[in-house]
């Protein structure tokens, strides 16, 4: 099986945790951006959902540390 383009080398547990941390951190940032966009467009129901998802991903991110 070939590795996807741009996929970092994971050869240790620490490498895996670093990748997992970055995935979660990126998710937090993107959900926060979506929250802001939904607020701009006065879609407060979706803003609340995206904000909740950002908090959940932040918990995952922090647990990895």
C-alpha positions in Angstrom: 0.0 0.0 0.0 1.3 3.4 -0.9 1.3 6.4 1.4 -0.9 9.4 0.5 0.8 12.5 -0.8 1.7 14.9 2.0 1.3 12.3 4.7 4.0 12.6 7.3 6.2 9.6 8.3 4.9 8.0 11.4 7.5 5.7 12.8 6.9 6.0 16.5 4.2 6.6 19.1 5.3 10.2 19.5 5.0 10.8 15.7 1.4 9.4 15.8 0.5 11.7 18.7 2.0 14.7 17.0 -0.1 14.0 13.9 -3.2 13.4 15.9 -2.6 16.6 17.8 -2.3 18.6 14.6 -5.4 17.1 13.2 -7.4 18.1 16.3 -5.9 21.6 16.4 -6.8 22.1 12.7 -10.3 21.0 13.4 -10.7 23.5 16.3 -9.5 26.3 14.0 -11.8 25.4 11.2 -14.9 24.9 13.4 -14.1 28.3 15.0 -14.0 29.8 11.5 -17.3 28.2 10.6 -18.8 29.5 13.9 -17.8 33.0 13.0 -19.1 32.7 9.5 -22.5 31.5 10.7 -22.7 34.4 13.2 -21.9 36.8 10.3 -24.8 35.3 8.3 -27.1 35.3 11.4 -27.4 31.6 11.4 -27.1 31.2 15.2 -28.3 27.6 15.3 -25.5 26.5 13.1 -23.0 28.8 14.9 -24.0 27.0 18.2 -23.4 23.6 16.7 -20.0 24.5 15.2 -19.0 26.2 18.5 -19.9 23.0 20.3 -17.8 20.9 17.8 -14.9 23.3 18.3 -15.0 22.8 22.1 -15.2 19.0 21.6 -12.2 19.0 19.3 -10.3 21.2 21.8 -10.9 18.6 24.5 -9.5 15.9 22.2 -6.5 18.1 21.3 -5.8 18.8 25.0 -6.1 15.1 25.9 -3.4 14.3 23.5 -0.9 16.5 25.3 
